[in-house]
């Protein structure tokens, strides 16, 4: 994957995924490290009182209260047994607990698809970076040598259709569209017919991102799912929910609504480079039980990284 995404760069210049992730979570890492150091600065030993001081630090990184309580519960047991000798040991144990949570959610494999096309439905509230993410995802697949169609099924916003066409031009990807206000299921039908005839590898579908509590949006998504299944049994093969990392716990509330109603199978977390609250990744995995498939770490077409739990946790404490 690394070879594919960065194949045009000289071997010596290629940034690794770990290096790019470290850069993306710089603000979160600096905040965490500073606050952990402050929490233990005046402690002769790391005990329950020290860990109580750490609680606000983890919540400020947007791990959320339930995740923070779970993690600190495990650490308090170790502190009671005098198993945390210093700040380095504290960080090591904290990494282990966070990684365990991430690994539990991210063991869900990507579904193996027989034949083509593989259909990916992309959902999310307007403003999260949904349409941009679709363009970047097309770039990821095309850089792997795959053929891709993008389907502009967010027909309620003319701007969304135009934005997807811009990404189509940037990535050399065809966009199947209809006029603004058209039937989203109808444009999806057309896109899948074209993709089936051409044996296209992937169809990535943009969807309307109106307020998550509107029942008509969820009914529309269900209609699109039925349309996809009529043409390609088992479709959509993946339903990705795009979340904005900068919205933190508020975004988690929106995610619960979509997860319950839209059959979400994975998360794409955008704008990870723009927040000091990157701990929301852990909260998402624990509270939604969903894998994070990709993270957005910038504005360019290549700034969408497949998520790796170990790289992420290592980046937080590097």
C-alpha positions as CSV (number, residue, x, y, z in Angstrom):
1,X,0.0,0.0,0.0
2,X,2.8,2.4,0.9
3,X,4.6,1.6,-2.3
4,X,1.4,2.4,-4.3
5,X,0.4,5.6,-2.6
6,X,3.9,7.1,-2.7
7,X,5.3,5.4,-5.8
8,X,6.3,8.7,-7.5
9,X,8.6,9.7,-4.7
10,X,12.2,8.7,-4.3
11,X,12.8,5.8,-1.8
12,X,14.7,8.1,0.6
13,X,11.9,10.7,0.6
14,X,8.9,8.5,1.3
15,X,7.3,9.3,4.6
16,X,6.1,6.2,6.4
17,X,2.5,5.9,7.5
18,X,3.8,6.2,11.1
19,X,5.6,9.4,10.3
20,X,2.5,10.9,8.6
21,X,0.3,9.8,11.5
22,X,2.7,11.3,14.0
23,X,2.5,14.6,12.1
24,X,-1.3,14.4,12.1
25,X,-1.7,13.9,15.8
26,X,1.0,16.5,16.9
27,X,-1.5,18.7,18.7
28,X,-3.0,15.7,20.6
29,X,0.4,14.2,21.4
30,X,1.8,17.5,22.8
31,X,-1.3,18.1,24.9
32,X,-1.3,14.6,26.3
33,X,2.4,14.5,27.1
34,X,2.4,17.9,28.8
35,X,-0.6,17.1,30.9
36,X,0.7,13.6,31.9
37,X,3.9,15.2,33.0
38,X,2.0,17.7,35.0
39,X,-0.1,15.0,36.6
40,X,2.9,13.1,38.0
41,X,5.3,16.0,38.5
42,X,4.7,16.3,42.3
43,X,4.1,12.6,43.0
44,X,6.7,10.4,44.8
45,X,4.9,7.4,43.4
46,X,2.2,6.8,40.9
47,X,-0.9,5.9,42.9
48,X,-4.7,6.3,42.7
49,X,-4.4,10.0,43.5
50,X,-2.0,10.5,40.6
51,X,-4.4,8.7,38.3
52,X,-7.3,10.8,39.5
53,X,-5.3,13.8,38.2
54,X,-4.9,12.0,34.9
55,X,-8.6,11.6,34.4
56,X,-9.2,15.2,33.3
57,X,-6.2,14.9,30.9
58,X,-7.8,11.9,29.1
59,X,-11.2,13.5,28.9
60,X,-9.7,16.7,27.5
61,X,-8.2,14.5,24.7
62,X,-11.8,13.4,24.0
63,X,-11.6,9.8,25.0
64,X,-14.9,10.5,26.7
65,X,-16.0,9.6,30.2
66,X,-16.9,5.9,29.7
67,X,-13.6,5.1,27.9
68,X,-11.6,7.1,30.4
69,X,-13.2,5.3,33.4
70,X,-12.5,1.9,31.7
71,X,-8.8,2.7,31.1
72,X,-8.2,4.3,34.5
73,X,-9.9,1.4,36.2
74,X,-7.3,-1.0,34.8
75,X,-4.5,1.3,35.7
76,X,-5.7,1.8,39.3
77,X,-5.5,-1.9,39.8
78,X,-1.9,-1.9,38.7
79,X,-1.1,1.2,40.9
80,X,-2.6,-0.6,43.9
81,X,-0.1,-3.4,43.3
82,X,2.8,-0.9,43.0
83,X,3.2,-1.9,39.3
84,X,3.6,1.6,37.9
85,X,7.1,2.8,38.9
86,X,7.5,6.0,36.8
87,X,6.0,8.1,34.1
88,X,7.5,6.0,31.3
89,X,5.9,2.9,32.8
90,X,2.6,4.8,33.1
91,X,2.7,5.8,29.4
92,X,3.6,2.2,28.4
93,X,0.6,0.8,30.3
94,X,-1.7,3.6,29.0
95,X,-0.6,2.7,25.4
96,X,-1.4,-1.0,26.0
97,X,-4.9,-0.2,27.3
98,X,-5.7,2.2,24.4
99,X,-4.4,-0.3,21.8
100,X,-6.5,-3.1,23.3
101,X,-9.6,-1.0,22.8
102,X,-8.7,-0.1,19.2
103,X,-7.8,-3.7,18.3
104,X,-11.1,-5.0,19.6
105,X,-13.1,-2.8,17.2
106,X,-10.6,-3.0,14.3
107,X,-10.5,-6.8,14.1
108,X,-13.6,-6.6,11.9
109,X,-12.3,-7.5,8.4
110,X,-13.2,-5.7,5.2
111,X,-15.7,-8.0,3.5
112,X,-14.3,-10.0,0.6
113,X,-16.3,-9.3,-2.6
114,X,-16.7,-11.8,-5.3
115,X,-16.8,-10.1,-8.7
116,X,-17.2,-6.4,-9.5
117,X,-18.1,-3.8,-8.7
118,X,-17.6,-3.4,-5.0
119,X,-20.1,-0.8,-3.8
120,X,-19.2,1.6,-1.0
121,X,-21.9,3.9,0.4
122,X,-20.6,7.0,2.1
123,X,-22.8,8.7,4.7
124,X,-22.5,11.5,7.1
125,X,-23.7,15.0,8.2
126,X,-23.0,17.9,5.8
127,X,-19.8,19.6,6.8
128,X,-17.8,16.6,7.9
129,X,-15.8,16.3,4.7
130,X,-17.9,13.6,3.1
131,X,-17.6,14.5,-0.5
132,X,-13.9,15.4,-0.2
133,X,-13.4,12.0,1.4
134,X,-15.0,10.3,-1.5
135,X,-12.6,12.0,-3.9
136,X,-9.6,11.0,-1.7
137,X,-10.9,7.4,-1.5
138,X,-11.1,7.3,-5.3
139,X,-7.4,8.4,-5.4
140,X,-6.4,5.6,-3.0
141,X,-8.1,3.0,-5.2
142,X,-6.8,4.4,-8.5
143,X,-3.3,4.5,-7.1
144,X,-3.6,0.8,-6.5
145,X,-4.4,0.3,-10.2
146,X,-8.2,-0.2,-9.6
147,X,-11.0,1.2,-11.7
148,X,-13.4,3.5,-10.0
149,X,-16.7,5.3,-10.6
150,X,-18.1,8.0,-8.3
151,X,-21.8,8.3,-8.0
152,X,-23.2,11.8,-7.1
153,X,-26.3,10.7,-5.2
154,X,-26.4,13.8,-2.9
155,X,-28.8,15.3,-5.4
156,X,-30.3,17.8,-2.8
157,X,-27.2,20.0,-3.0
158,X,-26.0,21.2,-6.4
159,X,-22.7,22.2,-4.7
160,X,-22.1,18.6,-3.7
161,X,-22.5,17.4,-7.3
162,X,-20.1,20.1,-8.5
163,X,-17.6,19.4,-5.8
164,X,-17.6,15.7,-6.6
165,X,-17.0,16.5,-10.3
166,X,-14.0,18.7,-9.3
167,X,-12.6,15.7,-7.5
168,X,-13.3,13.5,-10.5
169,X,-11.2,15.9,-12.6
170,X,-8.4,15.9,-10.0
171,X,-8.2,12.1,-9.7
172,X,-9.2,11.1,-13.3
173,X,-12.4,9.4,-12.1
174,X,-15.7,9.5,-13.9
175,X,-18.7,10.8,-12.0
176,X,-22.2,9.5,-12.7
177,X,-24.7,12.3,-11.9
178,X,-28.1,13.6,-12.6
179,X,-29.7,17.1,-12.2
180,X,-30.0,18.7,-8.8
181,X,-33.1,17.5,-7.1
182,X,-33.2,14.2,-8.9
183,X,-33.9,10.8,-7.4
184,X,-30.8,9.6,-5.5
185,X,-31.8,5.9,-6.0
186,X,-32.2,6.5,-9.8
187,X,-28.7,7.9,-10.2
188,X,-27.3,5.0,-8.1
189,X,-29.1,2.6,-10.4
190,X,-27.5,4.2,-13.5
191,X,-24.1,4.1,-11.9
192,X,-24.3,0.5,-11.0
193,X,-25.5,-0.4,-14.5
194,X,-22.5,1.4,-16.0
195,X,-20.1,-0.2,-13.5
196,X,-21.5,-3.7,-14.1
197,X,-21.2,-3.4,-17.8
198,X,-17.6,-2.1,-17.6
199,X,-16.5,-4.5,-14.8
200,X,-15.5,-1.5,-12.7
201,X,-13.7,-2.4,-9.5
202,X,-15.3,0.2,-7.2
203,X,-18.4,2.4,-7.1
204,X,-18.2,5.1,-4.4
205,X,-21.6,6.6,-3.6
206,X,-22.1,10.1,-2.2
207,X,-25.3,10.5,-0.2
208,X,-27.4,13.3,1.2
209,X,-26.1,14.7,4.5
210,X,-29.0,16.5,6.0
211,X,-29.6,16.5,9.7
212,X,-29.1,13.0,11.2
213,X,-32.4,13.1,13.0
214,X,-34.6,13.4,9.9
215,X,-36.4,10.2,9.3
216,X,-36.8,11.0,5.6
217,X,-33.0,10.8,5.2
218,X,-32.8,7.4,6.7
219,X,-35.7,6.2,4.5
220,X,-33.9,7.5,1.5
221,X,-30.7,5.6,2.5
222,X,-32.7,2.5,2.9
223,X,-34.2,2.9,-0.6
224,X,-30.7,3.3,-2.0
225,X,-29.6,0.1,-0.2
226,X,-32.6,-1.8,-1.7
227,X,-31.7,-0.4,-5.2
228,X,-28.1,-1.5,-4.9
229,X,-29.1,-5.0,-3.7
230,X,-31.5,-5.5,-6.7
231,X,-28.6,-4.9,-9.1
232,X,-25.7,-6.4,-7.2
233,X,-26.6,-9.0,-4.5
234,X,-24.8,-8.1,-1.2
235,X,-24.4,-4.5,-2.1
236,X,-23.5,-2.1,-0.6
237,X,-20.5,-4.0,0.6
238,X,-19.3,-1.3,2.9
239,X,-21.1,1.7,4.4
240,X,-18.6,4.3,5.7
241,X,-19.6,7.0,8.1
242,X,-17.6,10.2,7.7
243,X,-16.9,12.0,11.0
244,X,-15.2,15.2,11.7
245,X,-12.5,14.7,14.4
246,X,-12.8,18.4,15.5
247,X,-16.4,17.8,16.7
248,X,-15.4,15.2,19.2
249,X,-18.2,13.9,21.4
250,X,-20.8,15.8,19.5
251,X,-19.8,13.9,16.4
252,X,-20.1,10.7,18.4
253,X,-23.8,11.5,19.1
254,X,-24.4,11.9,15.4
255,X,-22.6,8.7,14.7
256,X,-24.8,6.7,17.0
257,X,-27.9,7.9,15.0
258,X,-26.3,6.8,11.7
259,X,-25.0,3.5,13.1
260,X,-28.5,2.6,14.3
261,X,-30.3,3.5,11.0
262,X,-27.9,3.2,8.1
263,X,-26.1,-0.1,8.6
264,X,-22.7,1.6,9.1
265,X,-19.7,-0.9,8.8
266,X,-16.8,1.5,9.3
267,X,-15.7,5.0,10.1
268,X,-13.6,7.6,8.2
269,X,-12.3,10.2,10.6
270,X,-11.5,13.5,8.9
271,X,-9.5,16.6,10.0
272,X,-7.5,14.6,12.5
273,X,-4.6,17.0,11.9
274,X,-6.8,19.9,13.0
275,X,-7.5,19.0,16.6
276,X,-5.9,18.3,20.0
277,X,-8.7,15.8,20.7
278,X,-7.5,12.9,18.7
279,X,-8.5,10.6,21.5
280,X,-12.0,10.6,20.0
281,X,-10.7,7.7,17.8
282,X,-10.5,5.5,20.9
283,X,-14.0,6.6,22.0
284,X,-15.4,5.8,18.6
285,X,-14.0,2.3,18.6
286,X,-15.1,1.6,22.2
287,X,-18.6,3.1,22.2
288,X,-19.7,2.3,18.6
289,X,-17.8,-1.0,18.3
290,X,-16.9,0.0,14.7
291,X,-13.5,-0.1,13.0
292,X,-11.9,3.1,11.8
293,X,-11.0,2.4,8.2
294,X,-9.3,5.6,7.2
295,X,-8.2,8.9,8.7
296,X,-7.9,12.3,6.9
297,X,-4.7,14.1,7.6
298,X,-4.7,17.0,5.2
299,X,-6.3,18.6,2.2
300,X,-4.5,16.9,-0.7
301,X,-5.8,13.9,-2.7
302,X,-3.2,11.7,-1.0
303,X,-4.0,12.7,2.5
304,X,-6.3,9.8,3.4
305,X,-4.5,7.0,5.3
306,X,-5.7,3.5,6.0
307,X,-6.0,3.4,9.8
308,X,-3.5,1.3,11.8
309,X,-4.2,1.0,15.5
310,X,-0.5,0.5,16.6
311,X,0.7,3.4,14.5
312,X,-1.9,5.6,15.9
313,X,-1.2,4.8,19.6
314,X,2.6,5.0,19.0
315,X,2.1,8.4,17.5
316,X,0.3,9.7,20.5
317,X,3.2,8.9,22.8
318,X,6.2,9.2,20.4
